[in-house]
C-alpha cells in the first residue's frame, strides 16, 4: 500500500517546527558563546525551556563534585531561596532515576502516582500534574537533569521532547566549560590570596590587623558567609573570637567556647580539621540558634598549629550545604599555618621587647641606687628598699621611680654647680 504524501498543511507545520527548533538552538548557542559564567548560562537555559514548552516551572539540577548527589542550581518560577539548598541522591525520585539511567521520563498526568516519584520537602514538583525529566549529558555521562512541569495534564508532542533532549545535550558541553572556567578562576584567586596572606604575615602590622586581613581574604577565597579566628586561652580552657569579617554583632559577641564542649574545641583537642555538614543540626555545635539567625550551614574548623601545639582555630561557614573537598581543607590548613606563624612571630617580638624592657628597667634601678648610695650615704640594700617603697606608696612602676630619682639628682647637681 503506497505511503500517503503529507498534506501542504502538514508540511507547513513541520517546517514551522524545524524553524522554531533552529531558532531556539541558535539562541542558546549565542547565549553560551557570550559568557563563561555558569550562573548566567543556567539562568538562560531554564528561561528558554519555559518559553519553548510553555511550562509552569523548570528546574535544573547539576551533579556535585564527589558527593554523588544532584543540587538544584537554577529554576524558573520556584522561590530563589531553594537554589543550592535542594539536594537529591542519584537514583532518588524521578530526577535521581533519570540521572542514574541517563534516559528521559515523560509523565502526562498524575506525576505523583509514578512509583519512582518521591516527595521532597519544599519541592514544587509535588504540586504538578505533567512532568518531563531529561538528563544533561557531557562526554556520554549525565552531569545534571532538566525538569519541566505543568500544573495541568499535558500530552507532550514528540517534537517538544526531541527539542528538549537536544537542548540538554547541547548545554552539557557549555556547562562543563563554564565549570572549568570557574574552577580555573577559583584556583587563580586562591593562589593570589595565599600570596597576599604570606605578605601580610611578614609585614610590620599589628597582630590584630594581620588576623583581620587574614579572615577577610580567606572569606573571599572560600566564599564564606562568616570566617573567624579563635585563639585558645590555656588557663581558662576557652576559645574566644579575635578576628572575623562578619559585621554581625550577634556573632561577634558570641560567648567564649569551652574547649571540651564545642566543634572548634574538638579541632583543637584532636589537632585535626573538623567538618560539620549543618551546624544547626549538629549536637556538638554550641549555638545553633545564632547559626539559624545568621543563616549559617556548613562549617570547616581548622586548628592553628605551632609545631605540635594548637593555639586556636580558623573557621569557615557557608550559607548553603557544602561538602568541603580535600583541596579546600589543605588550602585552609595553609592559611591556618600562616596565621599561627604570625602569632608566633608577634609573641617572640613581644618577649624580646619585654626582655629589653626588663634590662632597661634594671639598668635604671642600678643607676638610681648608685645615686642614693652616694647622696644619702645608704647601703645598696637600703637604697633598693627605698626605691621599692616609693613604688608601692605612689603606685608607680620601679622604672618611673628610678627615672624620677635620676632626674632629681641631675637637677640637684646643676643647682650645686651654679652655686659654686
TIRO-283271 format. One record per atom (N, C-alpha, C): residue in one letter; z, x negated, y negated. Coordinates in steps of 0.2 Angstrom, whole numbers, padded with zeros to 4 digits, always signed. Atoms other than C-alpha are relative to their C-alpha. Example, Ala and Ser with C-alpha at 12.3 -4.5 7.8 and 13.67 -1.06 7.14 Angstrom:
2
a+0000-0004+0006a+0039-0062+0022a+0000-0004-0006s-0001+0004+0006s+0036-0068+0005s+0003+0004-0005
END
This chain:
420
x+0000-0004+0006x+0000+0000+0000x+0000-0004-0006x+0000+0004+0005x-0005-0008-0016x+0005+0001-0005x-0005+0000+0005x+0008-0013-0029x-0002+0004-0006x+0002-0003+0006x+0009-0002-0044x+0000-0004-0006x+0000+0004+0006x+0004-0010-0060x+0005+0002-0005x-0005-0002+0005x+0018-0010-0074x-0003+0004-0005x+0003-0004+0005x+0015+0003-0087x+0000-0004-0007x+0000+0004+0006x+0012-0003-0105x+0007+0000-0003x-0007+0000+0003x+0030+0003-0110x+0004-0005+0004x-0004+0005-0003x+0037-0007-0096x-0001-0007-0002x+0001+0006+0002x+0028-0022-0101x+0003-0002-0007x-0003+0001+0007x+0033-0020-0119x+0008-0001+0001x-0007+0001-0001x+0051-0018-0113x+0002-0007+0003x-0001+0007-0002x+0050-0034-0103x-0001-0005-0005x+0001+0005+0005x+0043-0043-0117x+0005+0000-0005x-0006-0001+0005x+0057-0037-0129x+0006-0004+0003x-0006+0003-0003x+0070-0043-0116x-0001-0008+0000x+0001+0007+0000x+0062-0060-0114x+0000-0003-0007x+0000+0002+0007x+0060-0062-0133x+0007+0000-0002x-0007+0000+0001x+0078-0057-0135x+0004-0006+0003x-0003+0005-0004x+0084-0069-0122x-0002-0007-0003x+0002+0006+0003x+0074-0083-0130x+0004-0001-0007x-0003+0000+0006x+0081-0079-0147x+0008-0002+0001x-0007+0001-0001x+0099-0079-0140x+0001-0007+0002x-0001+0007-0003x+0097-0096-0131x-0002-0005-0006x+0002+0004+0006x+0089-0103-0147x+0006-0001-0005x-0006+0000+0004x+0104-0098-0157x+0006-0004+0002x-0005+0004-0003x+0116-0105-0145x-0002-0008+0000x+0002+0007+0000x+0106-0121-0144x+0001-0003-0007x-0001+0003+0007x+0106-0123-0163x+0008-0001-0002x-0007+0001+0002x+0125-0120-0164x+0003-0006+0004x-0002+0006-0004x+0128-0133-0150x-0002-0006-0003x+0003+0006+0002x+0117-0146-0158x+0003-0001-0007x-0002+0001+0007x+0125-0143-0176x+0007-0003+0000x-0007+0002+0001x+0143-0148-0171x+0002-0003+0007x-0003+0003-0006x+0153-0158-0158x+0008+0003+0001x-0007-0002+0000x+0169-0149-0162x+0001+0006+0005x-0001-0004-0006x+0175-0140-0146x+0002+0007-0003x-0003-0007+0002x+0184-0125-0155x-0006+0004-0004x+0005-0004+0003x+0169-0121-0166x-0006+0002+0005x+0005-0001-0005x+0157-0122-0151x+0002+0007+0004x-0002-0005-0004x+0168-0110-0141x+0000+0007-0004x-0001-0006+0004x+0171-0098-0155x-0007+0003-0001x+0007-0003+0000x+0152-0096-0157x-0003+0003+0006x+0002-0003-0006x+0149-0093-0139x+0002+0007+0001x-0003-0006-0002x+0161-0079-0137x-0003+0006-0005x+0002-0005+0005x+0154-0071-0153x-0007+0002+0002x+0007-0001-0003x+0136-0072-0146x+0000+0005+0006x-0001-0004-0007x+0141-0065-0129x+0002+0007-0002x-0002-0007+0002x+0150-0050-0138x-0006+0004-0003x+0006-0003+0003x+0134-0047-0148x-0005+0002+0005x+0005-0001-0005x+0122-0048-0133x+0002+0006+0004x-0002-0005-0005x+0132-0037-0121x+0003+0006-0003x-0004-0005+0003x+0140-0026-0134x+0007+0002+0003x-0006+0000-0003x+0156-0030-0126x+0006+0002-0005x-0006-0002+0004x+0173-0023-0132x+0005-0007-0001x-0004+0007+0000x+0181-0041-0128x-0004-0005+0004x+0002+0006-0004x+0176-0058-0122x+0005-0005+0000x-0004+0005+0000x+0187-0071-0116x-0003-0006+0004x+0003+0006-0003x+0183-0089-0112x+0006-0005+0002x-0005+0004-0003x+0194-0100-0101x-0003-0007+0002x+0002+0007-0002x+0192-0119-0098x+0005-0003+0005x-0004+0004-0005x+0199-0129-0083x+0003-0006-0004x-0004+0005+0003x+0213-0140-0089x-0001-0007+0004x+0001+0007-0003x+0213-0159-0085x+0006-0001+0005x-0005+0002-0005x+0223-0162-0069x+0005+0005+0001x-0006-0005-0001x+0233-0146-0069x-0003+0006+0005x+0003-0005-0005x+0221-0135-0058x+0001+0007-0002x-0001-0007+0002x+0223-0120-0069x-0005+0001-0006x+0004-0002+0005x+0212-0111-0082x+0004+0002-0006x-0004-0001+0006x+0218-0110-0100x-0005+0004-0005x+0004-0004+0004x+0212-0096-0112x-0001-0005-0007x+0001+0005+0006x+0203-0107-0126x-0004+0004-0006x+0003-0003+0006x+0193-0094-0136x-0001+0008+0002x+0000-0007-0002x+0192-0075-0137x-0003+0004-0006x+0002-0004+0005x+0184-0061-0147x+0003+0007+0001x-0004-0006+0001x+0195-0046-0152x+0007-0001+0002x-0007+0001-0002x+0211-0050-0142x+0004-0004-0006x-0004+0004+0005x+0225-0057-0153x+0000-0007+0000x+0001+0007+0000x+0223-0075-0158x+0006-0004+0003x-0006+0004-0003x+0241-0080-0153x+0000-0001+0007x+0001+0002-0007x+0235-0079-0135x-0003-0006+0002x+0004+0006-0001x+0224-0094-0137x+0005-0005+0002x-0004+0005-0003x+0231-0108-0127x+0006+0001+0003x-0007-0002-0003x+0246-0098-0121x-0001+0004+0007x+0002-0003-0007x+0237-0089-0106x-0003-0005+0005x+0003+0005-0006x+0235-0099-0090x-0001+0004+0006x+0001-0004-0006x+0228-0093-0074x-0002-0006+0006x+0001+0005-0006x+0228-0103-0057x-0006+0001+0003x+0007-0001-0003x+0212-0107-0048x+0002+0004+0006x-0001-0005-0005x+0210-0093-0036x+0004+0006-0001x-0005-0005+0002x+0222-0082-0045x-0004+0006-0004x+0003-0005+0003x+0215-0065-0050x-0008-0001+0000x+0008+0001+0000x+0196-0062-0053x-0002-0006-0003x+0002+0006+0004x+0195-0076-0066x+0001-0006+0005x-0001+0006-0004x+0203-0089-0054x-0005+0000+0006x+0005-0001-0005x+0192-0082-0040x-0007-0003-0001x+0007+0002+0003x+0176-0085-0050x+0000-0007-0001x+0000+0007+0001x+0181-0102-0054x+0000-0004+0006x+0000+0004-0007x+0185-0107-0036x-0006+0001+0004x+0006-0002-0004x+0170-0098-0028x-0007-0002-0004x+0006+0002+0004x+0158-0103-0043x-0006+0005+0001x+0004-0006+0000x+0150-0086-0042x+0002+0005-0005x-0002-0006+0005x+0150-0071-0054x+0002+0006+0004x-0003-0006-0002x+0159-0055-0052x-0002+0006-0005x+0002-0006+0004x+0152-0038-0058x+0003+0006+0002x-0004-0006-0002x+0163-0023-0058x-0002+0006-0005x+0002-0005+0005x+0155-0007-0067x+0006+0004-0002x-0005-0004+0002x+0171+0003-0067x+0006-0001+0004x-0007+0000-0003x+0190+0004-0062x+0001-0007+0002x-0001+0007-0001x+0191-0015-0063x+0007-0002+0004x-0007+0002-0002x+0210-0015-0059x+0000+0002+0008x-0001-0002-0007x+0206-0007-0042x-0003-0005+0005x+0003+0006-0004x+0197-0023-0036x+0006-0004+0003x-0006+0003-0003x+0208-0031-0023x+0001-0007-0002x-0002+0007+0003x+0206-0048-0032x+0003+0000-0006x-0003+0000+0007x+0212-0041-0048x+0008-0001+0000x-0007+0001+0001x+0229-0046-0054x+0002+0001-0007x-0002-0001+0007x+0239-0040-0069x+0004-0006-0002x-0003+0006+0004x+0244-0054-0081x+0003+0003-0006x-0004-0002+0006x+0257-0052-0094x-0004-0001-0007x+0003+0000+0006x+0249-0048-0111x-0007-0001+0000x+0008+0001+0000x+0231-0050-0105x-0003+0007-0001x+0003-0006+0002x+0220-0037-0112x-0005+0003+0006x+0004-0002-0005x+0209-0036-0096x+0003+0006+0003x-0004-0006-0004x+0222-0023-0089x-0002+0006-0003x+0002-0007+0003x+0215-0010-0101x-0007+0001+0000x+0007-0001+0000x+0197-0012-0097x-0003+0003+0006x+0003-0003-0006x+0186-0002-0085x-0006-0005+0003x+0005+0004-0003x+0170-0013-0083x+0001-0007-0002x-0002+0007+0000x+0171-0031-0080x-0005-0005+0003x+0005+0005-0003x+0159-0046-0078x+0004-0007-0002x-0003+0007+0001x+0166-0064-0075x-0005-0005+0003x+0005+0004-0001x+0154-0078-0075x+0002-0008+0000x-0003+0007+0000x+0158-0097-0070x-0005-0004-0006x+0003+0005+0004x+0154-0110-0083x-0001-0007+0004x+0001+0005-0004x+0145-0124-0074x-0002-0007-0004x+0002+0007+0003x+0143-0143-0078x+0000-0005+0006x+0001+0005-0006x+0136-0156-0065x+0002+0004+0006x-0001-0004-0006x+0137-0142-0052x+0008+0001+0002x-0007-0001+0000x+0156-0140-0055x+0002+0005-0005x-0003-0005+0005x+0165-0125-0063x+0005-0003-0004x-0004+0002+0005x+0173-0130-0079x+0004+0005-0004x-0003-0006+0004x+0178-0113-0085x-0003+0006+0002x+0002-0007-0002x+0175-0094-0084x-0001+0004-0007x+0001-0004+0006x+0167-0082-0097x+0002+0007+0003x-0001-0007-0002x+0174-0064-0095x-0002+0005-0006x+0003-0005+0005x+0165-0049-0103x+0003+0007+0002x-0004-0007-0002x+0175-0032-0104x-0003+0005-0004x+0001-0006+0003x+0171-0015-0108x+0005+0006+0001x-0005-0005-0001x+0183-0001-0111x-0002+0006+0004x+0003-0005-0004x+0172+0012-0103x-0004-0002+0006x+0005+0002-0006x+0162+0011-0086x-0006-0001-0003x+0006+0003+0002x+0146+0002-0088x-0004-0003+0006x+0004+0003-0006x+0132-0002-0076x-0004-0005-0004x+0003+0006+0003x+0126-0019-0081x-0007-0001+0003x+0007+0001-0002x+0107-0022-0081x+0000-0007+0003x+0001+0007-0003x+0101-0037-0071x-0002-0005-0006x+0002+0004+0005x+0093-0044-0087x+0006-0003-0004x-0006+0002+0003x+0110-0044-0095x+0004-0006+0004x-0003+0005-0004x+0118-0053-0081x-0003-0007+0001x+0003+0006-0001x+0105-0066-0079x+0000-0004-0007x-0001+0004+0007x+0106-0070-0098x+0007-0002-0001x-0007+0002+0001x+0125-0071-0097x+0001-0006+0004x+0000+0006-0005x+0123-0083-0082x-0003-0006-0003x+0004+0005+0003x+0110-0093-0092x+0004-0003-0006x-0005+0002+0005x+0122-0094-0107x+0005-0005+0003x-0005+0004-0003x+0136-0100-0096x-0002-0007+0002x+0003+0007-0003x+0125-0114-0088x-0002-0004-0006x+0003+0004+0006x+0118-0119-0105x+0006-0003-0004x-0005+0003+0004x+0135-0121-0114x+0005-0005+0004x-0004+0004-0004x+0143-0130-0099x-0001-0008-0002x+0001+0007+0002x+0135-0147-0104x+0003-0001-0007x-0002+0000+0007x+0139-0143-0123x+0008-0001+0000x-0007+0001-0001x+0157-0141-0118x+0003-0007+0002x-0002+0007-0003x+0158-0157-0108x-0001-0005-0006x+0001+0004+0005x+0150-0166-0123x+0005+0000-0006x-0005-0001+0005x+0162-0159-0135x+0007-0002+0002x-0006+0003-0003x+0177-0163-0124x+0000-0008+0000x+0001+0007+0000x+0170-0181-0123x+0001-0003-0007x-0001+0002+0007x+0169-0182-0142x+0007+0000-0002x-0007-0001+0002x+0186-0175-0144x+0005-0006+0003x-0004+0005-0004x+0193-0187-0131x-0001-0007-0004x+0002+0006+0003x+0184-0202-0140x+0004+0000-0007x-0003+0000+0007x+0191-0197-0157x+0008+0000+0001x-0007+0000-0001x+0208-0194-0150x+0003-0008+0002x-0002+0007-0002x+0209-0212-0142x-0001-0005-0006x+0001+0005+0006x+0202-0220-0158x+0006+0001-0005x-0006-0001+0004x+0216-0211-0168x+0006-0003+0003x-0006+0003-0003x+0229-0217-0155x+0000-0007-0001x+0000+0007+0001x+0224-0235-0157x+0001-0001-0007x-0001+0001+0007x+0224-0233-0176x+0007+0001-0001x-0007-0002+0001x+0241-0225-0175x+0005-0006+0002x-0004+0005-0003x+0248-0239-0164x+0000-0006-0004x+0001+0006+0005x+0241-0252-0176x+0005+0001-0006x-0004-0002+0005x+0250-0243-0190x+0007-0001+0001x-0007+0001-0002x+0266-0242-0181x+0002-0007+0000x-0002+0007-0001x+0266-0261-0177x+0001-0003-0007x-0001+0003+0006x+0263-0265-0195x+0006+0003-0004x-0006-0003+0003x+0277-0253-0201x+0006-0004+0003x-0006+0003-0003x+0289-0261-0189x+0002-0007-0003x-0001+0007+0003x+0286-0279-0196x+0001+0000-0007x-0001+0000+0008x+0287-0273-0214x+0007-0001-0002x-0006+0001+0003x+0301-0276-0226x+0004+0007-0002x-0003-0006+0002x+0305-0257-0227x+0007+0001+0003x-0006-0002-0003x+0322-0250-0224x-0001+0004+0007x+0001-0003-0007x+0325-0244-0206x-0001+0007+0000x+0001-0007+0000x+0326-0226-0211x-0007+0002-0002x+0007-0001+0002x+0309-0227-0220x-0004-0002+0006x+0004+0002-0006x+0302-0236-0204x+0000+0006+0005x-0001-0006-0005x+0309-0222-0192x-0004+0006-0002x+0004-0006+0003x+0302-0208-0204x-0007-0001+0001x+0007+0001-0001x+0285-0216-0204x-0002+0000+0007x+0002+0000-0007x+0285-0218-0185x-0001+0007+0002x+0000-0006-0002x+0289-0200-0182x-0006+0004-0003x+0006-0003+0004x+0276-0194-0195x-0007-0002+0004x+0006+0002-0003x+0262-0204-0187x+0000+0002+0007x+0000-0002-0007x+0267-0200-0169x-0001+0007+0000x+0002-0008+0000x+0267-0181-0173x-0007+0001-0001x+0008-0001+0001x+0249-0183-0179x-0003-0002+0006x+0003+0002-0006x+0244-0193-0164x+0000+0004+0006x-0002-0004-0006x+0252-0182-0151x-0002+0008-0002x+0001-0007+0002x+0248-0166-0161x+0006+0004+0002x-0006-0003-0002x+0266-0162-0160x+0002+0005-0005x-0003-0005+0005x+0274-0147-0168x+0006-0003-0003x-0006+0004+0003x+0290-0157-0170x+0001-0007+0004x-0001+0007-0003x+0293-0176-0167x+0006-0002-0003x-0006+0002+0003x+0310-0183-0169x+0003-0006+0004x-0003+0006-0003x+0320-0199-0166x+0008+0001+0000x-0007-0001+0000x+0338-0198-0160x+0003-0006+0002x-0003+0007-0002x+0350-0213-0159x+0006+0002+0003x-0006-0001-0004x+0364-0215-0147x+0006-0003-0004x-0006+0002+0003x+0382-0216-0154x+0004-0001+0007x-0003+0002-0006x+0390-0226-0140x+0007+0003+0001x-0007-0002-0001x+0408-0222-0144x+0001+0008+0001x-0001-0007-0001x+0406-0203-0146x-0004+0003+0006x+0004-0002-0005x+0393-0202-0132x-0004+0006-0002x+0005-0005+0003x+0381-0192-0143x-0006-0002-0002x+0006+0002+0003x+0364-0192-0149x-0001+0004-0006x+0001-0004+0007x+0360-0187-0167x-0007-0002-0003x+0006+0001+0003x+0344-0185-0176x+0000-0004-0006x+0000+0005+0006x+0340-0199-0188x-0007+0001-0004x+0006-0001+0004x+0322-0195-0192x-0005+0005+0004x+0005-0006-0002x+0309-0180-0190x-0004+0001-0005x+0004-0002+0005x+0294-0175-0198x+0000+0008-0002x-0001-0007+0001x+0299-0157-0197x+0004+0002-0007x-0003-0002+0006x+0303-0148-0213x+0005+0006+0001x-0005-0005-0002x+0314-0135-0204x+0007-0002-0001x-0007+0002+0000x+0332-0136-0209x+0004+0002+0006x-0003-0002-0006x+0336-0126-0194x+0000-0006+0006x+0001+0006-0005x+0330-0141-0183x+0004-0006-0002x-0003+0006+0002x+0336-0155-0194x+0008+0001+0000x-0007+0000-0001x+0354-0148-0194x+0002+0002+0007x-0002-0002-0006x+0354-0145-0176x+0006-0005+0002x-0006+0004-0002x+0371-0151-0169x-0002-0006+0005x+0001+0006-0005x+0373-0168-0160x+0000+0002+0007x+0001-0002-0007x+0369-0168-0142x+0005-0005+0004x-0004+0004-0005x+0382-0174-0128x-0005-0003+0005x+0004+0004-0004x+0373-0187-0118x-0001+0004+0007x+0000-0002-0007x+0378-0179-0101x-0002+0008+0000x+0001-0007+0000x+0373-0161-0106x-0007+0002-0003x+0007-0002+0003x+0355-0162-0113x-0005-0004+0003x+0007+0003-0002x+0337-0166-0109x+0000-0007-0002x+0001+0007+0003x+0337-0181-0121x+0005-0004+0003x-0006+0004-0003x+0354-0187-0114x-0002-0002+0007x+0002+0002-0007x+0346-0187-0096x-0005-0006-0001x+0005+0006+0001x+0332-0198-0103x+0003-0006-0001x-0004+0006+0002x+0345-0210-0110x+0003-0002+0006x-0004+0002-0005x+0356-0210-0095x-0005-0003+0006x+0005+0002-0006x+0341-0212-0082x-0005-0005-0002x+0004+0005+0003x+0332-0223-0094x-0008+0001+0003x+0006-0002-0003x+0316-0214-0089x-0003+0006-0004x+0003-0006+0004x+0304-0201-0098x+0002+0007+0004x-0002-0006-0003x+0309-0183-0095x-0006+0005-0003x+0005-0005+0003x+0295-0169-0097x+0003+0007+0002x-0002-0007-0001x+0300-0150-0099x-0006+0004-0002x+0006-0004+0001x+0286-0138-0097x+0001+0005-0006x-0002-0005+0005x+0295-0125-0108x+0008+0000-0001x-0007+0001+0002x+0311-0128-0117x+0004+0006-0001x-0003-0006+0001x+0315-0110-0120x+0002+0003+0007x-0002-0002-0006x+0317-0108-0101x+0003-0005+0005x-0003+0005-0003x+0325-0124-0096x+0007+0000+0000x-0007-0001+0000x+0343-0123-0091x+0004-0006-0003x-0003+0006+0003x+0347-0141-0097x-0001-0001-0008x+0001+0000+0008x+0340-0138-0115x+0005+0004-0003x-0006-0003+0003x+0355-0135-0126x-0001+0005-0005x+0001-0005+0005x+0347-0125-0140x-0006+0004+0001x+0006-0004-0001x+0334-0113-0133x-0002+0005-0006x+0001-0005+0005x+0337-0100-0147x-0004-0004-0006x+0003+0004+0005x+0332-0114-0160x-0007-0001+0002x+0007+0001-0002x+0317-0118-0150x-0005+0006+0000x+0004-0006+0001x+0311-0100-0150x-0001+0002-0007x+0002-0001+0007x+0313-0098-0168x-0005-0005-0003x+0004+0005+0002x+0304-0114-0171x-0007+0000+0003x+0006+0000-0004x+0290-0110-0159x-0001-0006+0004x+0001+0006-0004x+0293-0124-0148x-0001+0001+0008x+0001-0002-0007x+0287-0125-0130x+0001-0006+0005x-0001+0006-0005x+0284-0141-0120x+0003-0006-0004x-0003+0006+0003x+0294-0157-0123x-0001-0006+0004x+0000+0006-0003x+0292-0175-0119x+0005-0005-0003x-0006+0004+0003x+0308-0186-0121x-0001-0007+0003x+0001+0007-0002x+0306-0205-0120x+0006-0004-0003x-0005+0004+0002x+0320-0217-0120x-0002-0006-0004x+0002+0006+0004x+0320-0231-0133x+0004-0006+0003x-0003+0006-0003x+0324-0247-0124x+0000-0006-0004x-0001+0006+0002x+0331-0263-0130x+0002-0004+0006x-0001+0003-0007x+0329-0274-0114x+0002+0005+0005x-0001-0005-0005x+0338-0264-0101x+0005+0005-0003x-0005-0004+0003x+0349-0254-0113x-0004+0006-0005x+0003-0006+0004x+0344-0236-0120x+0004+0001-0007x-0004-0001+0007x+0348-0235-0139x-0001+0007-0003x+0002-0007+0003x+0340-0217-0142x-0006+0002+0004x+0007-0003-0003x+0325-0206-0138x-0004+0002-0006x+0005-0003+0004x+0309-0201-0146x-0002+0006+0003x+0002-0006-0003x+0305-0183-0143x-0006+0003-0003x+0006-0003+0003x+0288-0174-0145x+0000+0007+0003x+0001-0007-0002x+0287-0155-0144x-0007+0003-0002x+0007-0004+0001x+0271-0144-0143x+0002+0007-0001x-0001-0008+0001x+0269-0126-0149x-0002+0004+0005x+0003-0004-0005x+0260-0121-0134x+0001-0004+0007x-0001+0003-0006x+0262-0125-0115x-0005-0006+0001x+0004+0006+0000x+0256-0143-0112x+0002-0004+0006x-0001+0004-0005x+0255-0154-0097x-0001-0007-0002x+0000+0007+0002x+0259-0172-0103x-0003-0004+0005x+0003+0004-0005x+0247-0184-0095x+0004-0007+0001x-0003+0006-0001x+0252-0201-0088x-0002-0005-0006x+0002+0004+0006x+0242-0209-0103x+0004+0002-0006x-0004-0002+0005x+0252-0199-0115x+0007-0003+0000x-0007+0002-0001x+0268-0204-0108x+0000-0008-0001x+0000+0008+0002x+0263-0223-0109x-0001-0001-0007x+0001+0000+0007x+0257-0220-0126x+0007+0001-0004x-0007-0001+0004x+0274-0213-0132x+0005-0005+0002x-0004+0005-0002x+0283-0226-0122x-0001-0006-0005x+0002+0005+0005x+0274-0239-0133x+0003+0001-0006x-0003-0002+0007x+0279-0230-0149x+0008-0001+0001x-0007+0000-0001x+0297-0229-0142x+0002-0007+0000x-0001+0007+0000x+0297-0248-0139x+0000-0003-0006x+0001+0002+0007x+0291-0251-0156x+0006+0002-0004x-0005-0003+0004x+0304-0240-0164x+0007-0004+0002x-0006+0004-0002x+0318-0250-0153x-0001-0007-0003x+0001+0006+0003x+0311-0266-0159x+0002+0000-0007x-0002-0001+0007x+0313-0260-0177x+0007+0000-0001x-0008-0001+0000x+0331-0255-0174x+0003-0007+0002x-0003+0007-0002x+0335-0272-0165x-0001-0005-0006x+0002+0005+0005x+0326-0282-0179x+0005+0002-0006x-0004-0002+0006x+0336-0272-0193x+0008-0002+0002x-0007+0002-0002x+0353-0274-0183x+0001-0008+0000x-0001+0007+0000x+0350-0293-0181x+0000-0002-0008x+0000+0002+0007x+0346-0294-0200x+0007+0002-0003x-0006-0002+0003x+0362-0284-0204x+0006-0004+0002x-0005+0004-0002x+0373-0295-0193x-0001-0007-0003x+0001+0006+0004x+0365-0310-0201x+0003+0000-0007x-0003-0001+0007x+0369-0303-0218x+0008+0000+0000x-0008-0001+0000x+0387-0299-0213x+0003-0007+0001x-0002+0007-0001x+0389-0317-0207x+0000-0004-0006x+0000+0004+0007x+0383-0324-0223x+0005+0003-0005x-0005-0003+0004x+0394-0312-0232x+0007-0002+0001x-0007+0002-0002x+0409-0317-0222x+0001-0007-0002x+0000+0008+0002x+0405-0336-0225x+0001+0000-0008x+0000+0000+0007x+0403-0332-0244x+0007+0002-0002x-0007-0003+0002x+0420-0322-0245x+0005-0006+0002x-0005+0005-0002x+0429-0336-0235x+0000-0006-0005x+0001+0005+0004x+0422-0349-0247x+0003+0001-0007x-0003-0002+0006x+0428-0339-0262x+0007+0000+0000x-0007-0001-0001x+0445-0336-0255x+0003-0007+0000x-0003+0007+0000x+0447-0355-0252x+0000-0003-0007x+0000+0003+0007x+0442-0359-0270x+0006+0003-0004x-0005-0003+0003x+0454-0346-0276x+0007-0003+0002x-0006+0003-0002x+0468-0353-0265x+0001-0007-0003x-0001+0006+0003x+0465-0370-0272x+0002+0000-0007x-0002-0001+0007x+0466-0364-0290x+0007+0002+0000x-0007-0003+0000x+0483-0355-0286x+0004-0006+0002x-0005+0005-0002x+0490-0370-0277x+0000-0005-0006x+0000+0005+0005x+0485-0382-0292x+0004+0003-0006x-0003-0002+0006x+0490-0370-0306x+0007+0003+0001x-0006-0003-0002x+0505-0361-0298x+0005-0004+0004x-0004+0004-0004x+0511-0375-0288x+0003+0004+0007x-0001-0004-0006x+0510-0364-0272x-0002-0004+0006x+0003+0003-0006x+0508-0369-0254x-0006+0004+0002x+0006-0004-0003x+0492-0364-0245x+0002+0007+0002x-0002-0007-0003x+0501-0350-0236x+0002+0005-0005x-0002-0004+0006x+0509-0344-0252x-0006+0003-0004x+0005-0002+0004x+0493-0344-0261x-0004+0006+0004x+0004-0005-0004x+0484-0334-0247x+0003+0007+0000x-0004-0006+0000x+0498-0321-0246x+0000+0003-0007x+0000-0003+0007x+0497-0319-0265x-0007+0004-0001x+0007-0003+0001x+0478-0315-0264x+0000+0006+0005x+0000-0005-0005x+0481-0304-0249x+0004+0006-0003x-0004-0005+0003x+0495-0294-0258x-0004+0004-0005x+0004-0003+0005x+0484-0291-0273x-0005+0004+0002x+0006-0004-0003x+0470-0285-0262x+0003+0007+0002x-0003-0006-0003x+0482-0272-0254x+0002+0004-0006x-0003-0004+0005x+0491-0267-0270x-0006+0003-0005x+0005-0002+0005x+0475-0265-0281x-0006+0004+0004x+0006-0003-0004x+0464-0258-0266x-0007-0003-0002x+0006+0004+0001x+0451-0271-0269x-0001-0005+0005x+0002+0004-0006x+0442-0282-0257x+0003-0007-0002x-0002+0007+0001x+0448-0300-0254x-0005-0004-0005x+0005+0004+0004x+0431-0306-0262x+0001+0002-0007x-0001-0002+0007x+0434-0296-0278x+0007-0003-0003x-0006+0003+0003x+0452-0303-0280x-0001-0007-0001x+0001+0007+0001x+0446-0321-0277x-0004-0001-0006x+0004+0001+0005x+0432-0319-0289x+0004+0001-0007x-0004-0001+0006x+0444-0312-0302x+0005-0006-0002x-0004+0005+0001x+0456-0326-0299x-0004-0006-0003x+0005+0005+0002x+0442-0339-0301x-0002+0001-0008x+0002-0002+0007x+0436-0330-0317x+0006-0001-0005x-0005+0001+0005x+0453-0330-0325x+0002-0007+0000x-0001+0007+0000x+0455-0348-0320x-0005-0004-0005x+0005+0003+0004x+0439-0353-0329x+0001+0002-0008x-0001-0002+0007x+0444-0343-0345x+0006-0004-0002x-0006+0004+0002x+0461-0352-0345x-0002-0007-0001x+0002+0007+0001x+0453-0369-0343x-0004-0001-0007x+0004+0001+0007x+0441-0366-0358x+0005+0001-0006x-0005+0000+0005x+0456-0360-0368x+0004-0006-0001x-0003+0007+0000x+0465-0376-0364x-0004-0005-0003x+0005+0005+0003x+0450-0386-0369x+0000+0001-0007x+0000-0001+0008x+0449-0378-0386x+0006-0002-0003x-0006+0002+0004x+0467-0381-0390x+0001-0007+0000x+0000+0007+0000x+0465-0399-0385x-0005-0003-0006
END
